[in-house]
Amino acid sequence: MRPMLTKRVKTAVIKNAAIHETDNGSASVQVALLSRKIEELTAHLKKNQKDFHSRRGLLQMVADRRSHLRYLEKNNKRQYTSIIKKLGLKK
């Protein structure tokens, strides 16, 4: 079984969403990583429709991403709109 995100993909996502050079854990980076994981898990679930354990994990990730986005919207509106545009998410 392969990991969900390879190290190369993860560093590329972090680099794209980072606010400053050493940023690897801010809310915007976490939203970007969760979005990438959600995309990969969605593709997996299209092939494996009866994988209910992964479906539950997907729902948890979506809820977690929504919480991070709500936090960003409340505390840093500029960063929130920036990450929404970068990732192509709709409210």
PDB file of N, CA, C and O in Angstrom:
ATOM      1  N   MET A   1       0.848  -1.185   0.000  1.00  0.00           N
ATOM      2  CA  MET A   1       0.000   0.000   0.000  1.00  0.00           C
ATOM      3  C   MET A   1       0.889   1.242   0.000  1.00  0.00           C
ATOM      4  O   MET A   1       1.821   1.346   0.797  1.00  0.00           O
ATOM      5  N   ARG A   2       0.598   2.172  -0.887  1.00  0.00           N
ATOM      6  CA  ARG A   2       1.410   3.375  -0.979  1.00  0.00           C
ATOM      7  C   ARG A   2       0.839   4.472  -0.087  1.00  0.00           C
ATOM      8  O   ARG A   2      -0.364   4.503   0.169  1.00  0.00           O
ATOM      9  N   PRO A   3       1.700   5.371   0.385  1.00  0.00           N
ATOM     10  CA  PRO A   3       1.200   6.467   1.229  1.00  0.00           C
ATOM     11  C   PRO A   3       0.309   7.405   0.410  1.00  0.00           C
ATOM     12  O   PRO A   3       0.426   7.489  -0.812  1.00  0.00           O
ATOM     13  N   MET A   4      -0.570   8.099   1.106  1.00  0.00           N
ATOM     14  CA  MET A   4      -1.493   8.978   0.393  1.00  0.00           C
ATOM     15  C   MET A   4      -0.760  10.074  -0.363  1.00  0.00           C
ATOM     16  O   MET A   4      -1.026  10.296  -1.545  1.00  0.00           O
ATOM     17  N   LEU A   5       0.140  10.747   0.289  1.00  0.00           N
ATOM     18  CA  LEU A   5       0.916  11.795  -0.370  1.00  0.00           C
ATOM     19  C   LEU A   5       2.398  11.452  -0.256  1.00  0.00           C
ATOM     20  O   LEU A   5       2.904  11.199   0.837  1.00  0.00           O
ATOM     21  N   THR A   6       3.076  11.448  -1.377  1.00  0.00           N
ATOM     22  CA  THR A   6       4.510  11.211  -1.332  1.00  0.00           C
ATOM     23  C   THR A   6       5.196  12.456  -0.780  1.00  0.00           C
ATOM     24  O   THR A   6       4.605  13.535  -0.731  1.00  0.00           O
ATOM     25  N   LYS A   7       6.424  12.296  -0.376  1.00  0.00           N
ATOM     26  CA  LYS A   7       7.157  13.412   0.216  1.00  0.00           C
ATOM     27  C   LYS A   7       7.312  14.550  -0.789  1.00  0.00           C
ATOM     28  O   LYS A   7       7.210  15.721  -0.424  1.00  0.00           O
ATOM     29  N   ARG A   8       7.555  14.208  -2.043  1.00  0.00           N
ATOM     30  CA  ARG A   8       7.743  15.219  -3.083  1.00  0.00           C
ATOM     31  C   ARG A   8       6.453  16.029  -3.296  1.00  0.00           C
ATOM     32  O   ARG A   8       6.493  17.254  -3.408  1.00  0.00           O
ATOM     33  N   VAL A   9       5.330  15.340  -3.351  1.00  0.00           N
ATOM     34  CA  VAL A   9       4.046  16.020  -3.548  1.00  0.00           C
ATOM     35  C   VAL A   9       3.731  16.906  -2.348  1.00  0.00           C
ATOM     36  O   VAL A   9       3.273  18.038  -2.503  1.00  0.00           O
ATOM     37  N   LYS A  10       3.979  16.385  -1.162  1.00  0.00           N
ATOM     38  CA  LYS A  10       3.687  17.135   0.058  1.00  0.00           C
ATOM     39  C   LYS A  10       4.514  18.416   0.142  1.00  0.00           C
ATOM     40  O   LYS A  10       3.984  19.472   0.488  1.00  0.00           O
ATOM     41  N   THR A  11       5.809  18.333  -0.172  1.00  0.00           N
ATOM     42  CA  THR A  11       6.641  19.534  -0.124  1.00  0.00           C
ATOM     43  C   THR A  11       6.219  20.539  -1.187  1.00  0.00           C
ATOM     44  O   THR A  11       6.301  21.745  -0.956  1.00  0.00           O
ATOM     45  N   ALA A  12       5.769  20.065  -2.349  1.00  0.00           N
ATOM     46  CA  ALA A  12       5.291  20.979  -3.389  1.00  0.00           C
ATOM     47  C   ALA A  12       4.028  21.707  -2.939  1.00  0.00           C
ATOM     48  O   ALA A  12       3.880  22.906  -3.176  1.00  0.00           O
ATOM     49  N   VAL A  13       3.125  20.984  -2.294  1.00  0.00           N
ATOM     50  CA  VAL A  13       1.888  21.599  -1.795  1.00  0.00           C
ATOM     51  C   VAL A  13       2.214  22.617  -0.712  1.00  0.00           C
ATOM     52  O   VAL A  13       1.644  23.708  -0.688  1.00  0.00           O
ATOM     53  N   ILE A  14       3.124  22.266   0.178  1.00  0.00           N
ATOM     54  CA  ILE A  14       3.504  23.182   1.261  1.00  0.00           C
ATOM     55  C   ILE A  14       4.154  24.434   0.683  1.00  0.00           C
ATOM     56  O   ILE A  14       3.852  25.547   1.114  1.00  0.00           O
ATOM     57  N   LYS A  15       5.042  24.258  -0.287  1.00  0.00           N
ATOM     58  CA  LYS A  15       5.733  25.401  -0.894  1.00  0.00           C
ATOM     59  C   LYS A  15       4.744  26.348  -1.572  1.00  0.00           C
ATOM     60  O   LYS A  15       4.909  27.567  -1.528  1.00  0.00           O
ATOM     61  N   ASN A  16       3.723  25.780  -2.194  1.00  0.00           N
ATOM     62  CA  ASN A  16       2.728  26.575  -2.905  1.00  0.00           C
ATOM     63  C   ASN A  16       1.842  27.379  -1.952  1.00  0.00           C
ATOM     64  O   ASN A  16       1.425  28.490  -2.281  1.00  0.00           O
ATOM     65  N   ALA A  17       1.552  26.820  -0.770  1.00  0.00           N
ATOM     66  CA  ALA A  17       0.610  27.467   0.144  1.00  0.00           C
ATOM     67  C   ALA A  17       1.281  28.211   1.293  1.00  0.00           C
ATOM     68  O   ALA A  17       0.602  28.895   2.059  1.00  0.00           O
ATOM     69  N   ALA A  18       2.588  28.093   1.425  1.00  0.00           N
ATOM     70  CA  ALA A  18       3.286  28.689   2.570  1.00  0.00           C
ATOM     71  C   ALA A  18       3.251  30.214   2.519  1.00  0.00           C
ATOM     72  O   ALA A  18       3.296  30.824   1.451  1.00  0.00           O
ATOM     73  N   ILE A  19       3.171  30.801   3.694  1.00  0.00           N
ATOM     74  CA  ILE A  19       3.143  32.254   3.817  1.00  0.00           C
ATOM     75  C   ILE A  19       4.567  32.810   3.776  1.00  0.00           C
ATOM     76  O   ILE A  19       4.828  33.814   3.114  1.00  0.00           O
ATOM     77  N   HIS A  20       5.485  32.152   4.487  1.00  0.00           N
ATOM     78  CA  HIS A  20       6.894  32.523   4.473  1.00  0.00           C
ATOM     79  C   HIS A  20       7.709  31.248   4.280  1.00  0.00           C
ATOM     80  O   HIS A  20       7.152  30.152   4.224  1.00  0.00           O
ATOM     81  N   GLU A  21       8.991  31.391   4.182  1.00  0.00           N
ATOM     82  CA  GLU A  21       9.849  30.270   3.786  1.00  0.00           C
ATOM     83  C   GLU A  21       9.832  29.085   4.745  1.00  0.00           C
ATOM     84  O   GLU A  21       9.874  27.938   4.300  1.00  0.00           O
ATOM     85  N   THR A  22       9.771  29.333   6.036  1.00  0.00           N
ATOM     86  CA  THR A  22       9.810  28.234   7.001  1.00  0.00           C
ATOM     87  C   THR A  22       8.417  27.790   7.445  1.00  0.00           C
ATOM     88  O   THR A  22       8.293  27.026   8.402  1.00  0.00           O
ATOM     89  N   ASP A  23       7.395  28.247   6.781  1.00  0.00           N
ATOM     90  CA  ASP A  23       6.015  27.924   7.149  1.00  0.00           C
ATOM     91  C   ASP A  23       5.669  26.516   6.674  1.00  0.00           C
ATOM     92  O   ASP A  23       5.742  26.229   5.479  1.00  0.00           O
ATOM     93  N   ASN A  24       5.294  25.642   7.599  1.00  0.00           N
ATOM     94  CA  ASN A  24       4.838  24.325   7.201  1.00  0.00           C
ATOM     95  C   ASN A  24       3.676  23.831   8.057  1.00  0.00           C
ATOM     96  O   ASN A  24       3.330  22.651   8.001  1.00  0.00           O
ATOM     97  N   GLY A  25       3.073  24.708   8.844  1.00  0.00           N
ATOM     98  CA  GLY A  25       1.983  24.262   9.690  1.00  0.00           C
ATOM     99  C   GLY A  25       0.878  25.275   9.875  1.00  0.00           C
ATOM    100  O   GLY A  25      -0.010  25.070  10.702  1.00  0.00           O
ATOM    101  N   SER A  26       0.909  26.367   9.124  1.00  0.00           N
ATOM    102  CA  SER A  26      -0.143  27.370   9.278  1.00  0.00           C
ATOM    103  C   SER A  26      -1.463  26.811   8.760  1.00  0.00           C
ATOM    104  O   SER A  26      -1.498  25.766   8.111  1.00  0.00           O
ATOM    105  N   ALA A  27      -2.523  27.509   9.052  1.00  0.00           N
ATOM    106  CA  ALA A  27      -3.854  27.044   8.653  1.00  0.00           C
ATOM    107  C   ALA A  27      -3.977  26.930   7.135  1.00  0.00           C
ATOM    108  O   ALA A  27      -4.611  26.000   6.635  1.00  0.00           O
ATOM    109  N   SER A  28      -3.383  27.858   6.407  1.00  0.00           N
ATOM    110  CA  SER A  28      -3.486  27.793   4.948  1.00  0.00           C
ATOM    111  C   SER A  28      -2.737  26.585   4.385  1.00  0.00           C
ATOM    112  O   SER A  28      -3.194  25.972   3.420  1.00  0.00           O
ATOM    113  N   VAL A  29      -1.605  26.240   4.971  1.00  0.00           N
ATOM    114  CA  VAL A  29      -0.858  25.053   4.534  1.00  0.00           C
ATOM    115  C   VAL A  29      -1.652  23.797   4.859  1.00  0.00           C
ATOM    116  O   VAL A  29      -1.716  22.873   4.048  1.00  0.00           O
ATOM    117  N   GLN A  30      -2.254  23.761   6.032  1.00  0.00           N
ATOM    118  CA  GLN A  30      -3.054  22.601   6.412  1.00  0.00           C
ATOM    119  C   GLN A  30      -4.257  22.439   5.502  1.00  0.00           C
ATOM    120  O   GLN A  30      -4.614  21.317   5.144  1.00  0.00           O
ATOM    121  N   VAL A  31      -4.888  23.545   5.124  1.00  0.00           N
ATOM    122  CA  VAL A  31      -6.026  23.486   4.197  1.00  0.00           C
ATOM    123  C   VAL A  31      -5.567  22.934   2.849  1.00  0.00           C
ATOM    124  O   VAL A  31      -6.257  22.109   2.250  1.00  0.00           O
ATOM    125  N   ALA A  32      -4.412  23.383   2.372  1.00  0.00           N
ATOM    126  CA  ALA A  32      -3.899  22.908   1.087  1.00  0.00           C
ATOM    127  C   ALA A  32      -3.576  21.414   1.135  1.00  0.00           C
ATOM    128  O   ALA A  32      -3.899  20.680   0.201  1.00  0.00           O
ATOM    129  N   LEU A  33      -2.944  20.964   2.215  1.00  0.00           N
ATOM    130  CA  LEU A  33      -2.630  19.544   2.344  1.00  0.00           C
ATOM    131  C   LEU A  33      -3.900  18.699   2.444  1.00  0.00           C
ATOM    132  O   LEU A  33      -4.005  17.647   1.813  1.00  0.00           O
ATOM    133  N   LEU A  34      -4.851  19.161   3.233  1.00  0.00           N
ATOM    134  CA  LEU A  34      -6.112  18.427   3.350  1.00  0.00           C
ATOM    135  C   LEU A  34      -6.838  18.366   2.012  1.00  0.00           C
ATOM    136  O   LEU A  34      -7.430  17.343   1.667  1.00  0.00           O
ATOM    137  N   SER A  35      -6.793  19.463   1.258  1.00  0.00           N
ATOM    138  CA  SER A  35      -7.456  19.476  -0.050  1.00  0.00           C
ATOM    139  C   SER A  35      -6.832  18.451  -0.977  1.00  0.00           C
ATOM    140  O   SER A  35      -7.540  17.754  -1.704  1.00  0.00           O
ATOM    141  N   ARG A  36      -5.521  18.355  -0.957  1.00  0.00           N
ATOM    142  CA  ARG A  36      -4.838  17.374  -1.811  1.00  0.00           C
ATOM    143  C   ARG A  36      -5.176  15.944  -1.391  1.00  0.00           C
ATOM    144  O   ARG A  36      -5.408  15.082  -2.238  1.00  0.00           O
ATOM    145  N   LYS A  37      -5.202  15.696  -0.070  1.00  0.00           N
ATOM    146  CA  LYS A  37      -5.564  14.368   0.425  1.00  0.00           C
ATOM    147  C   LYS A  37      -7.007  14.023   0.058  1.00  0.00           C
ATOM    148  O   LYS A  37      -7.314  12.884  -0.293  1.00  0.00           O
ATOM    149  N   ILE A  38      -7.881  15.018   0.144  1.00  0.00           N
ATOM    150  CA  ILE A  38      -9.285  14.803  -0.193  1.00  0.00           C
ATOM    151  C   ILE A  38      -9.428  14.438  -1.664  1.00  0.00           C
ATOM    152  O   ILE A  38     -10.209  13.554  -2.014  1.00  0.00           O
ATOM    153  N   GLU A  39      -8.673  15.118  -2.531  1.00  0.00           N
ATOM    154  CA  GLU A  39      -8.716  14.794  -3.962  1.00  0.00           C
ATOM    155  C   GLU A  39      -8.293  13.355  -4.211  1.00  0.00           C
ATOM    156  O   GLU A  39      -8.950  12.636  -4.964  1.00  0.00           O
ATOM    157  N   GLU A  40      -7.196  12.927  -3.582  1.00  0.00           N
ATOM    158  CA  GLU A  40      -6.707  11.570  -3.797  1.00  0.00           C
ATOM    159  C   GLU A  40      -7.662  10.530  -3.233  1.00  0.00           C
ATOM    160  O   GLU A  40      -7.878   9.483  -3.844  1.00  0.00           O
ATOM    161  N   LEU A  41      -8.232  10.814  -2.073  1.00  0.00           N
ATOM    162  CA  LEU A  41      -9.161   9.874  -1.464  1.00  0.00           C
ATOM    163  C   LEU A  41     -10.463   9.794  -2.259  1.00  0.00           C
ATOM    164  O   LEU A  41     -11.072   8.727  -2.338  1.00  0.00           O
ATOM    165  N   THR A  42     -10.887  10.888  -2.837  1.00  0.00           N
ATOM    166  CA  THR A  42     -12.082  10.888  -3.677  1.00  0.00           C
ATOM    167  C   THR A  42     -11.869  10.006  -4.902  1.00  0.00           C
ATOM    168  O   THR A  42     -12.758   9.248  -5.291  1.00  0.00           O
ATOM    169  N   ALA A  43     -10.691  10.106  -5.506  1.00  0.00           N
ATOM    170  CA  ALA A  43     -10.378   9.252  -6.654  1.00  0.00           C
ATOM    171  C   ALA A  43     -10.364   7.784  -6.239  1.00  0.00           C
ATOM    172  O   ALA A  43     -10.839   6.925  -6.982  1.00  0.00           O
ATOM    173  N   HIS A  44      -9.828   7.494  -5.069  1.00  0.00           N
ATOM    174  CA  HIS A  44      -9.811   6.118  -4.563  1.00  0.00           C
ATOM    175  C   HIS A  44     -11.234   5.597  -4.361  1.00  0.00           C
ATOM    176  O   HIS A  44     -11.545   4.456  -4.704  1.00  0.00           O
ATOM    177  N   LEU A  45     -12.088   6.447  -3.803  1.00  0.00           N
ATOM    178  CA  LEU A  45     -13.456   6.004  -3.506  1.00  0.00           C
ATOM    179  C   LEU A  45     -14.307   5.844  -4.768  1.00  0.00           C
ATOM    180  O   LEU A  45     -15.298   5.114  -4.749  1.00  0.00           O
ATOM    181  N   LYS A  46     -13.941   6.508  -5.854  1.00  0.00           N
ATOM    182  CA  LYS A  46     -14.657   6.297  -7.110  1.00  0.00           C
ATOM    183  C   LYS A  46     -14.405   4.890  -7.640  1.00  0.00           C
ATOM    184  O   LYS A  46     -15.281   4.289  -8.261  1.00  0.00           O
ATOM    185  N   LYS A  47     -13.201   4.366  -7.392  1.00  0.00           N
ATOM    186  CA  LYS A  47     -12.862   3.005  -7.823  1.00  0.00           C
ATOM    187  C   LYS A  47     -13.364   1.966  -6.829  1.00  0.00           C
ATOM    188  O   LYS A  47     -13.767   0.872  -7.223  1.00  0.00           O
ATOM    189  N   ASN A  48     -13.341   2.307  -5.533  1.00  0.00           N
ATOM    190  CA  ASN A  48     -13.695   1.357  -4.464  1.00  0.00           C
ATOM    191  C   ASN A  48     -14.905   1.879  -3.696  1.00  0.00           C
ATOM    192  O   ASN A  48     -14.767   2.444  -2.611  1.00  0.00           O
ATOM    193  N   GLN A  49     -16.073   1.686  -4.260  1.00  0.00           N
ATOM    194  CA  GLN A  49     -17.271   2.288  -3.687  1.00  0.00           C
ATOM    195  C   GLN A  49     -17.681   1.698  -2.336  1.00  0.00           C
ATOM    196  O   GLN A  49     -18.400   2.339  -1.571  1.00  0.00           O
ATOM    197  N   LYS A  50     -17.232   0.498  -2.047  1.00  0.00           N
ATOM    198  CA  LYS A  50     -17.643  -0.129  -0.795  1.00  0.00           C
ATOM    199  C   LYS A  50     -16.635   0.053   0.340  1.00  0.00           C
ATOM    200  O   LYS A  50     -16.762  -0.584   1.385  1.00  0.00           O
ATOM    201  N   ASP A  51     -15.651   0.904   0.149  1.00  0.00           N
ATOM    202  CA  ASP A  51     -14.631   1.159   1.164  1.00  0.00           C
ATOM    203  C   ASP A  51     -15.166   2.201   2.152  1.00  0.00           C
ATOM    204  O   ASP A  51     -14.866   3.390   2.042  1.00  0.00           O
ATOM    205  N   PHE A  52     -15.950   1.741   3.100  1.00  0.00           N
ATOM    206  CA  PHE A  52     -16.630   2.657   4.009  1.00  0.00           C
ATOM    207  C   PHE A  52     -15.691   3.241   5.057  1.00  0.00           C
ATOM    208  O   PHE A  52     -15.951   4.324   5.580  1.00  0.00           O
ATOM    209  N   HIS A  53     -14.614   2.546   5.369  1.00  0.00           N
ATOM    210  CA  HIS A  53     -13.649   3.083   6.333  1.00  0.00           C
ATOM    211  C   HIS A  53     -12.949   4.312   5.749  1.00  0.00           C
ATOM    212  O   HIS A  53     -12.752   5.309   6.444  1.00  0.00           O
ATOM    213  N   SER A  54     -12.583   4.237   4.489  1.00  0.00           N
ATOM    214  CA  SER A  54     -11.955   5.390   3.848  1.00  0.00           C
ATOM    215  C   SER A  54     -12.958   6.525   3.675  1.00  0.00           C
ATOM    216  O   SER A  54     -12.592   7.697   3.761  1.00  0.00           O
ATOM    217  N   ARG A  55     -14.208   6.184   3.435  1.00  0.00           N
ATOM    218  CA  ARG A  55     -15.246   7.207   3.300  1.00  0.00           C
ATOM    219  C   ARG A  55     -15.387   7.993   4.596  1.00  0.00           C
ATOM    220  O   ARG A  55     -15.563   9.212   4.574  1.00  0.00           O
ATOM    221  N   ARG A  56     -15.308   7.296   5.722  1.00  0.00           N
ATOM    222  CA  ARG A  56     -15.393   7.961   7.017  1.00  0.00           C
ATOM    223  C   ARG A  56     -14.201   8.893   7.210  1.00  0.00           C
ATOM    224  O   ARG A  56     -14.353  10.010   7.705  1.00  0.00           O
ATOM    225  N   GLY A  57     -13.014   8.429   6.817  1.00  0.00           N
ATOM    226  CA  GLY A  57     -11.830   9.275   6.900  1.00  0.00           C
ATOM    227  C   GLY A  57     -11.955  10.507   6.030  1.00  0.00           C
ATOM    228  O   GLY A  57     -11.525  11.596   6.410  1.00  0.00           O
ATOM    229  N   LEU A  58     -12.553  10.330   4.847  1.00  0.00           N
ATOM    230  CA  LEU A  58     -12.774  11.461   3.948  1.00  0.00           C
ATOM    231  C   LEU A  58     -13.684  12.497   4.597  1.00  0.00           C
ATOM    232  O   LEU A  58     -13.412  13.696   4.537  1.00  0.00           O
ATOM    233  N   LEU A  59     -14.752  12.033   5.209  1.00  0.00           N
ATOM    234  CA  LEU A  59     -15.675  12.966   5.863  1.00  0.00           C
ATOM    235  C   LEU A  59     -15.003  13.708   7.011  1.00  0.00           C
ATOM    236  O   LEU A  59     -15.282  14.885   7.240  1.00  0.00           O
ATOM    237  N   GLN A  60     -14.118  13.025   7.733  1.00  0.00           N
ATOM    238  CA  GLN A  60     -13.389  13.690   8.807  1.00  0.00           C
ATOM    239  C   GLN A  60     -12.447  14.751   8.254  1.00  0.00           C
ATOM    240  O   GLN A  60     -12.314  15.830   8.831  1.00  0.00           O
ATOM    241  N   MET A  61     -11.790  14.445   7.133  1.00  0.00           N
ATOM    242  CA  MET A  61     -10.884  15.420   6.519  1.00  0.00           C
ATOM    243  C   MET A  61     -11.643  16.645   6.017  1.00  0.00           C
ATOM    244  O   MET A  61     -11.174  17.773   6.165  1.00  0.00           O
ATOM    245  N   VAL A  62     -12.809  16.422   5.427  1.00  0.00           N
ATOM    246  CA  VAL A  62     -13.620  17.542   4.936  1.00  0.00           C
ATOM    247  C   VAL A  62     -14.043  18.426   6.101  1.00  0.00           C
ATOM    248  O   VAL A  62     -14.004  19.652   5.998  1.00  0.00           O
ATOM    249  N   ALA A  63     -14.447  17.813   7.204  1.00  0.00           N
ATOM    250  CA  ALA A  63     -14.838  18.589   8.387  1.00  0.00           C
ATOM    251  C   ALA A  63     -13.652  19.360   8.955  1.00  0.00           C
ATOM    252  O   ALA A  63     -13.799  20.507   9.375  1.00  0.00           O
ATOM    253  N   ASP A  64     -12.489  18.737   8.970  1.00  0.00           N
ATOM    254  CA  ASP A  64     -11.281  19.391   9.475  1.00  0.00           C
ATOM    255  C   ASP A  64     -10.906  20.577   8.591  1.00  0.00           C
ATOM    256  O   ASP A  64     -10.547  21.642   9.094  1.00  0.00           O
ATOM    257  N   ARG A  65     -10.989  20.391   7.273  1.00  0.00           N
ATOM    258  CA  ARG A  65     -10.680  21.486   6.348  1.00  0.00           C
ATOM    259  C   ARG A  65     -11.675  22.629   6.542  1.00  0.00           C
ATOM    260  O   ARG A  65     -11.289  23.797   6.518  1.00  0.00           O
ATOM    261  N   ARG A  66     -12.936  22.303   6.730  1.00  0.00           N
ATOM    262  CA  ARG A  66     -13.956  23.327   6.946  1.00  0.00           C
ATOM    263  C   ARG A  66     -13.664  24.113   8.219  1.00  0.00           C
ATOM    264  O   ARG A  66     -13.856  25.329   8.254  1.00  0.00           O
ATOM    265  N   SER A  67     -13.202  23.430   9.261  1.00  0.00           N
ATOM    266  CA  SER A  67     -12.853  24.116  10.515  1.00  0.00           C
ATOM    267  C   SER A  67     -11.685  25.075  10.311  1.00  0.00           C
ATOM    268  O   SER A  67     -11.711  26.205  10.799  1.00  0.00           O
ATOM    269  N   HIS A  68     -10.667  24.624   9.592  1.00  0.00           N
ATOM    270  CA  HIS A  68      -9.514  25.495   9.318  1.00  0.00           C
ATOM    271  C   HIS A  68      -9.930  26.704   8.476  1.00  0.00           C
ATOM    272  O   HIS A  68      -9.470  27.821   8.716  1.00  0.00           O
ATOM    273  N   LEU A  69     -10.790  26.479   7.502  1.00  0.00           N
ATOM    274  CA  LEU A  69     -11.246  27.595   6.668  1.00  0.00           C
ATOM    275  C   LEU A  69     -12.075  28.589   7.478  1.00  0.00           C
ATOM    276  O   LEU A  69     -11.967  29.799   7.281  1.00  0.00           O
ATOM    277  N   ARG A  70     -12.896  28.079   8.381  1.00  0.00           N
ATOM    278  CA  ARG A  70     -13.691  28.960   9.233  1.00  0.00           C
ATOM    279  C   ARG A  70     -12.779  29.804  10.119  1.00  0.00           C
ATOM    280  O   ARG A  70     -13.027  30.992  10.326  1.00  0.00           O
ATOM    281  N   TYR A  71     -11.716  29.177  10.643  1.00  0.00           N
ATOM    282  CA  TYR A  71     -10.742  29.898  11.460  1.00  0.00           C
ATOM    283  C   TYR A  71     -10.076  31.003  10.649  1.00  0.00           C
ATOM    284  O   TYR A  71      -9.952  32.137  11.112  1.00  0.00           O
ATOM    285  N   LEU A  72      -9.649  30.662   9.437  1.00  0.00           N
ATOM    286  CA  LEU A  72      -8.988  31.660   8.585  1.00  0.00           C
ATOM    287  C   LEU A  72      -9.944  32.802   8.248  1.00  0.00           C
ATOM    288  O   LEU A  72      -9.561  33.972   8.276  1.00  0.00           O
ATOM    289  N   GLU A  73     -11.173  32.458   7.935  1.00  0.00           N
ATOM    290  CA  GLU A  73     -12.149  33.494   7.577  1.00  0.00           C
ATOM    291  C   GLU A  73     -12.367  34.462   8.731  1.00  0.00           C
ATOM    292  O   GLU A  73     -12.538  35.665   8.529  1.00  0.00           O
ATOM    293  N   LYS A  74     -12.358  33.922   9.928  1.00  0.00           N
ATOM    294  CA  LYS A  74     -12.594  34.752  11.102  1.00  0.00           C
ATOM    295  C   LYS A  74     -11.386  35.613  11.450  1.00  0.00           C
ATOM    296  O   LYS A  74     -11.545  36.773  11.830  1.00  0.00           O
ATOM    297  N   ASN A  75     -10.173  35.057  11.323  1.00  0.00           N
ATOM    298  CA  ASN A  75      -8.979  35.731  11.827  1.00  0.00           C
ATOM    299  C   ASN A  75      -8.108  36.414  10.783  1.00  0.00           C
ATOM    300  O   ASN A  75      -7.393  37.362  11.108  1.00  0.00           O
ATOM    301  N   ASN A  76      -8.151  35.957   9.544  1.00  0.00           N
ATOM    302  CA  ASN A  76      -7.293  36.543   8.514  1.00  0.00           C
ATOM    303  C   ASN A  76      -8.008  36.470   7.169  1.00  0.00           C
ATOM    304  O   ASN A  76      -7.797  35.537   6.394  1.00  0.00           O
ATOM    305  N   LYS A  77      -8.841  37.443   6.902  1.00  0.00           N
ATOM    306  CA  LYS A  77      -9.685  37.444   5.711  1.00  0.00           C
ATOM    307  C   LYS A  77      -8.861  37.415   4.421  1.00  0.00           C
ATOM    308  O   LYS A  77      -9.237  36.732   3.468  1.00  0.00           O
ATOM    309  N   ARG A  78      -7.753  38.141   4.378  1.00  0.00           N
ATOM    310  CA  ARG A  78      -6.926  38.204   3.168  1.00  0.00           C
ATOM    311  C   ARG A  78      -6.332  36.828   2.847  1.00  0.00           C
ATOM    312  O   ARG A  78      -6.349  36.386   1.699  1.00  0.00           O
ATOM    313  N   GLN A  79      -5.815  36.170   3.867  1.00  0.00           N
ATOM    314  CA  GLN A  79      -5.237  34.845   3.682  1.00  0.00           C
ATOM    315  C   GLN A  79      -6.317  33.835   3.277  1.00  0.00           C
ATOM    316  O   GLN A  79      -6.066  32.941   2.469  1.00  0.00           O
ATOM    317  N   TYR A  80      -7.508  33.983   3.839  1.00  0.00           N
ATOM    318  CA  TYR A  80      -8.634  33.115   3.505  1.00  0.00           C
ATOM    319  C   TYR A  80      -8.997  33.228   2.025  1.00  0.00           C
ATOM    320  O   TYR A  80      -9.135  32.215   1.340  1.00  0.00           O
ATOM    321  N   THR A  81      -9.152  34.454   1.534  1.00  0.00           N
ATOM    322  CA  THR A  81      -9.512  34.623   0.117  1.00  0.00           C
ATOM    323  C   THR A  81      -8.385  34.150  -0.795  1.00  0.00           C
ATOM    324  O   THR A  81      -8.637  33.620  -1.877  1.00  0.00           O
ATOM    325  N   SER A  82      -7.146  34.344  -0.358  1.00  0.00           N
ATOM    326  CA  SER A  82      -5.998  33.903  -1.147  1.00  0.00           C
ATOM    327  C   SER A  82      -5.977  32.381  -1.301  1.00  0.00           C
ATOM    328  O   SER A  82      -5.789  31.872  -2.406  1.00  0.00           O
ATOM    329  N   ILE A  83      -6.167  31.665  -0.212  1.00  0.00           N
ATOM    330  CA  ILE A  83      -6.101  30.197  -0.273  1.00  0.00           C
ATOM    331  C   ILE A  83      -7.308  29.629  -1.025  1.00  0.00           C
ATOM    332  O   ILE A  83      -7.193  28.604  -1.696  1.00  0.00           O
ATOM    333  N   ILE A  84      -8.451  30.285  -0.914  1.00  0.00           N
ATOM    334  CA  ILE A  84      -9.641  29.839  -1.657  1.00  0.00           C
ATOM    335  C   ILE A  84      -9.389  29.958  -3.149  1.00  0.00           C
ATOM    336  O   ILE A  84      -9.729  29.054  -3.912  1.00  0.00           O
ATOM    337  N   LYS A  85      -8.794  31.068  -3.570  1.00  0.00           N
ATOM    338  CA  LYS A  85      -8.499  31.279  -4.999  1.00  0.00           C
ATOM    339  C   LYS A  85      -7.434  30.299  -5.476  1.00  0.00           C
ATOM    340  O   LYS A  85      -7.565  29.725  -6.558  1.00  0.00           O
ATOM    341  N   LYS A  86      -6.370  30.096  -4.675  1.00  0.00           N
ATOM    342  CA  LYS A  86      -5.293  29.189  -5.078  1.00  0.00           C
ATOM    343  C   LYS A  86      -5.787  27.770  -5.292  1.00  0.00           C
ATOM    344  O   LYS A  86      -5.395  27.094  -6.244  1.00  0.00           O
ATOM    345  N   LEU A  87      -6.662  27.328  -4.384  1.00  0.00           N
ATOM    346  CA  LEU A  87      -7.117  25.939  -4.429  1.00  0.00           C
ATOM    347  C   LEU A  87      -8.377  25.747  -5.272  1.00  0.00           C
ATOM    348  O   LEU A  87      -8.762  24.617  -5.573  1.00  0.00           O
ATOM    349  N   GLY A  88      -9.010  26.842  -5.647  1.00  0.00           N
ATOM    350  CA  GLY A  88     -10.225  26.740  -6.448  1.00  0.00           C
ATOM    351  C   GLY A  88     -11.410  26.211  -5.650  1.00  0.00           C
ATOM    352  O   GLY A  88     -12.267  25.512  -6.191  1.00  0.00           O
ATOM    353  N   LEU A  89     -11.455  26.547  -4.364  1.00  0.00           N
ATOM    354  CA  LEU A  89     -12.563  26.111  -3.521  1.00  0.00           C
ATOM    355  C   LEU A  89     -13.674  27.151  -3.537  1.00  0.00           C
ATOM    356  O   LEU A  89     -13.420  28.347  -3.681  1.00  0.00           O
ATOM    357  N   LYS A  90     -14.874  26.693  -3.392  1.00  0.00           N
ATOM    358  CA  LYS A  90     -16.007  27.620  -3.266  1.00  0.00           C
ATOM    359  C   LYS A  90     -16.500  27.578  -1.840  1.00  0.00           C
ATOM    360  O   LYS A  90     -16.352  26.574  -1.144  1.00  0.00           O
ATOM    361  N   LYS A  91     -17.073  28.650  -1.422  1.00  0.00           N
ATOM    362  CA  LYS A  91     -17.601  28.693  -0.054  1.00  0.00           C
ATOM    363  C   LYS A  91     -18.872  27.916   0.045  1.00  0.00           C
ATOM    364  O   LYS A  91     -19.465  27.838   1.121  1.00  0.00           O
TER     365      LYS A  91
END
